[in-house]
Amino acid sequence: MMRRLLVAAVVHLAVAASLPAQSARLRPRDVDTLPSRPATARIAYGRDSLQFGDLRLPEGRGPFPVVVMIHGGCWMHRLASLQNTTALSDALRDAGVATWNVEYRRYDNPGGGWPGTMRDIGDAVDSLRGLARRYPLDLQRVVLAGHSAGGHLALWAAARARLPVGSPLYVKDPLPVAAAIALGGPGDLRDFMTYGQRSCGDAVIDKLLGGTFDEVPDRWRQVSPAEMLPLGVRQRLIVGDADFIMPERARDAYVALARSKGDTIDLIVVPDAGHFEVIAPVAKAWPQVRDAILELLR
């Protein structure tokens, strides 16, 4: 185990030396090309070609705590895939955590958008029950973590027990989770529409949900974590201090709202980090991000 950690550290240092200077900030493709080892298994959780995940197990007998990892990309297929969170998932495996890095349909995929994108995330989380019959997973210690748009989906998935019975997203017995982590991701979709065009373009949430808030308010209320508060699970926002996708006003407003509704929520602002440093094991931000995730699994 120690030898593997040392080898991984040497590789990460070598890759870090070849990446743009921290002042230039990491880009999506920089993160996509970070080193990682093959998953323990690639497993389908549904019939669509995008309904699968990569399971990574640490060395040892387990049972292991689990982080469900959800990549971002503005809910759009062309911007990102689970490759964007592969290095992060692999680094958490080195820290003794099983990771379930999931792919899903976005609004520009057949079957994605409303309600398919959210259904995929819910199905991927609930599929851990079946995986735990084949692999040594501790379902009492499951944390959902997502980056950017995936951060929104992690918060949402943690709140599924609050969905009304008549909702297309409702399931009778969603898998309970210990916490939800948003890595540079929004908790309030209506607020995101006021600033998110800088990163995702205009009306992206309208495309995800099939209409504006005025047109389909029930959909927005069933998908935006801010509308579903209190979520009833511990939440943690981890944001780089230079992350323009999650500006200070937006993150502070969501934290204040969640606390006012009775939720336990932490805000961790990582110094000298932009949007992608928080998912890059080669970045200076990594030890703080890793420890913040592991603390929720103890």
C-alpha positions as CSV (number, residue, x, y, z in Angstrom):
1,M,0.0,0.0,0.0
2,M,2.8,2.5,0.9
3,R,4.6,1.7,-2.3
4,R,1.6,2.4,-4.3
5,L,1.1,5.7,-2.6
6,L,4.7,6.7,-3.2
7,V,4.5,5.7,-6.9
8,A,1.3,7.7,-7.3
9,A,2.8,10.7,-5.6
10,V,5.8,10.7,-7.9
11,V,3.6,10.4,-11.0
12,H,1.4,13.3,-9.7
13,L,4.4,15.5,-9.1
14,A,5.7,14.8,-12.6
15,V,2.4,15.6,-14.2
16,A,2.0,18.7,-12.0
17,A,5.3,20.1,-13.4
18,S,3.9,19.8,-16.9
19,L,0.6,21.6,-16.2
20,P,-0.1,25.3,-16.5
21,A,1.1,27.5,-13.7
22,Q,-1.4,27.8,-10.8
23,S,-1.9,31.4,-11.6
24,A,-3.2,30.4,-15.0
25,R,-5.6,27.9,-13.4
26,L,-6.3,24.4,-14.5
27,R,-8.7,23.7,-17.5
28,P,-11.1,20.9,-18.0
29,R,-8.8,19.0,-20.4
30,D,-5.9,19.4,-18.0
31,V,-7.9,17.4,-15.5
32,D,-9.0,14.9,-18.1
33,T,-5.4,14.0,-18.8
34,L,-4.3,13.4,-15.2
35,P,-2.9,9.9,-14.5
36,S,-5.2,7.2,-13.1
37,R,-5.2,3.5,-12.9
38,P,-8.0,1.3,-14.3
39,A,-11.1,0.9,-12.3
40,T,-11.8,-2.3,-10.4
41,A,-14.9,-2.8,-12.6
42,R,-17.0,-0.8,-15.1
43,I,-20.6,-1.7,-14.3
44,A,-23.9,-0.7,-15.9
45,Y,-26.7,0.5,-13.7
46,G,-29.2,0.8,-16.6
47,R,-29.7,-0.2,-20.2
48,D,-28.6,3.1,-21.9
49,S,-25.0,3.3,-23.1
50,L,-24.4,6.2,-20.7
51,Q,-25.9,4.5,-17.6
52,F,-22.7,3.0,-16.1
53,G,-20.1,3.8,-13.5
54,D,-16.5,2.9,-12.6
55,L,-16.1,1.2,-9.3
56,R,-12.7,1.5,-7.6
57,L,-11.9,-0.5,-4.5
58,P,-8.9,0.1,-2.2
59,E,-6.6,-2.7,-1.1
60,G,-7.8,-4.8,1.8
61,R,-10.9,-6.7,2.7
62,G,-13.3,-3.9,3.6
63,P,-16.0,-3.2,3.9
64,F,-15.1,0.3,2.6
65,P,-16.8,3.6,2.9
66,V,-18.1,4.9,-0.5
67,V,-17.9,8.2,-2.3
68,V,-20.4,8.4,-5.2
69,M,-18.6,10.8,-7.6
70,I,-20.7,12.9,-10.1
71,H,-18.9,14.9,-12.8
72,G,-20.0,18.3,-14.1
73,G,-20.0,20.0,-17.4
74,C,-23.1,22.3,-17.3
75,W,-25.4,19.3,-17.6
76,M,-24.2,19.1,-21.2
77,H,-22.8,16.0,-22.9
78,R,-20.2,17.8,-25.0
79,L,-18.4,19.5,-22.1
80,A,-17.4,16.7,-19.8
81,S,-17.6,13.0,-19.0
82,L,-16.7,10.8,-16.0
83,Q,-13.1,11.1,-17.2
84,N,-13.1,14.6,-15.6
85,T,-13.5,13.0,-12.1
86,T,-11.4,9.9,-12.7
87,A,-8.2,11.1,-11.2
88,L,-10.0,12.3,-8.2
89,S,-11.8,9.0,-7.8
90,D,-8.5,7.1,-8.1
91,A,-6.8,9.3,-5.5
92,L,-9.6,8.7,-3.1
93,R,-9.1,5.0,-3.6
94,D,-5.5,5.5,-2.5
95,A,-6.9,7.1,0.7
96,G,-8.8,4.0,1.5
97,V,-12.2,4.9,0.1
98,A,-14.3,3.0,-2.5
99,T,-15.4,5.3,-5.3
100,W,-18.4,4.9,-7.7
101,N,-17.7,7.4,-10.5
102,V,-20.9,7.6,-12.5
103,E,-21.8,8.6,-16.0
104,Y,-25.3,9.8,-16.9
105,R,-27.4,11.3,-19.6
106,R,-27.3,15.1,-20.0
107,Y,-30.0,17.3,-21.4
108,D,-28.5,17.0,-24.9
109,N,-28.5,13.2,-24.8
110,P,-31.6,11.2,-25.9
111,G,-33.6,10.5,-22.7
112,G,-31.7,13.2,-20.7
113,G,-33.0,16.4,-19.3
114,W,-36.2,16.2,-17.4
115,P,-36.6,13.7,-15.8
116,G,-34.0,11.5,-17.3
117,T,-30.8,13.2,-16.0
118,M,-32.0,13.2,-12.4
119,R,-33.4,9.7,-12.7
120,D,-30.0,8.4,-13.8
121,I,-28.3,9.9,-10.8
122,G,-30.8,8.5,-8.4
123,D,-30.6,5.0,-10.1
124,A,-26.8,5.2,-10.0
125,V,-26.9,5.9,-6.2
126,D,-29.5,3.2,-5.5
127,S,-27.5,0.7,-7.5
128,L,-25.0,0.6,-4.6
129,R,-27.4,-1.8,-2.9
130,G,-26.8,-4.4,-5.6
131,L,-23.1,-3.7,-5.8
132,A,-22.8,-4.2,-2.1
133,R,-23.9,-7.8,-2.6
134,R,-20.9,-8.4,-4.8
135,Y,-18.2,-6.0,-3.4
136,P,-17.2,-5.1,0.2
137,L,-19.0,-1.7,0.4
138,D,-20.1,-0.1,3.7
139,L,-23.6,1.3,2.9
140,Q,-23.7,3.0,6.3
141,R,-20.9,5.3,5.1
142,V,-21.9,6.7,1.8
143,V,-21.2,10.3,0.7
144,L,-22.3,11.9,-2.5
145,A,-19.8,14.2,-4.1
146,G,-20.1,16.2,-7.3
147,H,-18.2,18.8,-9.2
148,S,-19.8,21.9,-10.8
149,A,-23.1,20.8,-12.2
150,G,-22.4,17.4,-10.5
151,G,-22.3,19.3,-7.2
152,H,-25.9,20.3,-7.8
153,L,-26.8,16.7,-8.6
154,A,-25.1,15.4,-5.5
155,L,-27.1,17.8,-3.3
156,W,-30.3,17.0,-5.1
157,A,-29.7,13.2,-4.8
158,A,-29.3,13.5,-1.1
159,A,-32.7,15.2,-0.9
160,R,-34.7,12.6,-2.8
161,A,-36.6,11.4,0.2
162,R,-38.4,14.9,0.2
163,L,-39.8,14.4,-3.3
164,P,-43.7,14.2,-3.5
165,V,-45.1,10.8,-4.3
166,G,-46.6,12.0,-7.6
167,S,-43.2,13.2,-8.9
168,P,-41.6,11.4,-11.9
169,L,-38.4,11.5,-9.8
170,Y,-40.0,9.8,-6.7
171,V,-38.7,6.5,-5.5
172,K,-40.1,4.7,-2.5
173,D,-36.9,4.0,-0.6
174,P,-33.9,6.0,-1.8
175,L,-30.5,4.9,-0.4
176,P,-29.8,7.0,2.7
177,V,-26.5,8.9,2.6
178,A,-24.3,10.4,5.3
179,A,-23.6,13.7,3.5
180,A,-23.5,15.5,0.2
181,I,-20.5,17.5,-1.1
182,A,-20.6,20.2,-3.8
183,L,-17.2,20.9,-5.2
184,G,-17.7,24.2,-6.9
185,G,-21.3,23.5,-7.6
186,P,-24.5,25.5,-7.2
187,G,-27.3,24.6,-4.7
188,D,-29.7,27.2,-5.9
189,L,-30.7,26.9,-9.6
190,R,-32.8,30.0,-9.8
191,D,-29.9,32.0,-8.4
192,F,-27.5,30.2,-10.8
193,M,-29.5,31.6,-13.7
194,T,-28.4,35.1,-12.6
195,Y,-24.7,34.5,-13.0
196,G,-24.2,31.0,-14.6
197,Q,-24.2,32.3,-18.2
198,R,-20.6,33.2,-17.8
199,S,-19.8,29.5,-17.6
200,C,-22.7,27.6,-19.1
201,G,-24.4,30.0,-21.4
202,D,-27.9,31.4,-21.3
203,A,-30.9,29.3,-20.2
204,V,-29.0,26.1,-19.6
205,I,-31.4,25.2,-16.7
206,D,-34.4,25.9,-18.9
207,K,-33.0,23.3,-21.3
208,L,-32.4,20.8,-18.4
209,L,-35.9,21.2,-17.0
210,G,-37.8,21.9,-20.2
211,G,-38.9,25.5,-19.4
212,T,-38.4,28.5,-17.2
213,F,-39.5,28.6,-13.6
214,D,-42.6,30.5,-14.6
215,E,-43.4,27.8,-17.1
216,V,-42.7,24.6,-15.1
217,P,-42.4,25.7,-11.5
218,D,-43.0,22.2,-10.1
219,R,-40.0,20.8,-11.9
220,W,-37.7,23.6,-10.6
221,R,-39.0,22.9,-7.0
222,Q,-38.3,19.2,-7.4
223,V,-34.7,19.7,-8.8
224,S,-33.2,22.8,-7.2
225,P,-31.8,21.9,-3.7
226,A,-32.6,25.4,-2.5
227,E,-36.3,24.8,-3.1
228,M,-36.1,21.4,-1.3
229,L,-34.5,22.6,1.9
230,P,-34.0,21.3,4.5
231,L,-32.3,18.4,2.8
232,G,-32.0,16.5,6.1
233,V,-28.3,15.5,5.5
234,R,-25.1,17.2,6.3
235,Q,-23.8,19.3,3.4
236,R,-20.4,20.6,2.6
237,L,-19.5,23.2,-0.1
238,I,-15.8,23.1,-1.1
239,V,-15.0,26.1,-3.4
240,G,-11.8,27.6,-4.7
241,D,-11.3,31.2,-3.7
242,A,-10.9,32.1,-7.4
243,D,-13.8,30.0,-8.7
244,F,-15.9,32.4,-10.8
245,I,-18.5,29.7,-11.4
246,M,-19.4,29.8,-7.7
247,P,-18.9,33.4,-6.7
248,E,-18.7,34.4,-3.0
249,R,-22.2,35.9,-3.0
250,A,-23.8,32.8,-4.4
251,R,-22.1,30.3,-2.1
252,D,-22.7,32.4,1.0
253,A,-26.4,32.9,0.1
254,Y,-27.0,29.1,-0.2
255,V,-25.2,28.4,3.0
256,A,-27.2,31.0,4.9
257,L,-30.4,29.7,3.4
258,A,-29.7,26.1,4.3
259,R,-28.8,27.0,7.9
260,S,-31.9,29.0,8.2
261,K,-33.9,25.9,7.3
262,G,-32.2,23.8,9.9
263,D,-29.6,22.0,7.9
264,T,-26.0,21.4,9.0
265,I,-23.8,22.8,6.3
266,D,-20.1,23.7,6.1
267,L,-18.3,26.1,3.7
268,I,-14.7,25.4,2.9
269,V,-13.0,28.0,0.7
270,V,-9.7,26.7,-0.7
271,P,-7.0,29.3,-1.1
272,D,-5.3,29.8,-4.5
273,A,-7.7,27.6,-6.3
274,G,-10.0,28.0,-9.2
275,H,-12.9,25.8,-10.5
276,F,-10.8,22.7,-11.4
277,E,-8.1,22.7,-8.8
278,V,-10.6,21.2,-6.3
279,I,-10.8,18.0,-8.3
280,A,-7.1,17.7,-9.3
281,P,-5.0,15.5,-7.0
282,V,-1.9,17.3,-8.4
283,A,-3.0,20.7,-7.2
284,K,-2.0,22.4,-4.0
285,A,-5.7,22.3,-3.0
286,W,-5.8,18.5,-2.9
287,P,-4.8,17.7,0.7
288,Q,-7.5,20.1,2.0
289,V,-10.1,18.7,-0.4
290,R,-9.2,15.1,0.4
291,D,-9.3,15.6,4.2
292,A,-12.6,17.4,3.9
293,I,-14.1,14.4,2.1
294,L,-12.6,11.8,4.4
295,E,-13.8,13.6,7.5
296,L,-17.4,13.1,6.5
297,L,-16.8,9.3,6.1
298,R,-15.5,8.7,9.6
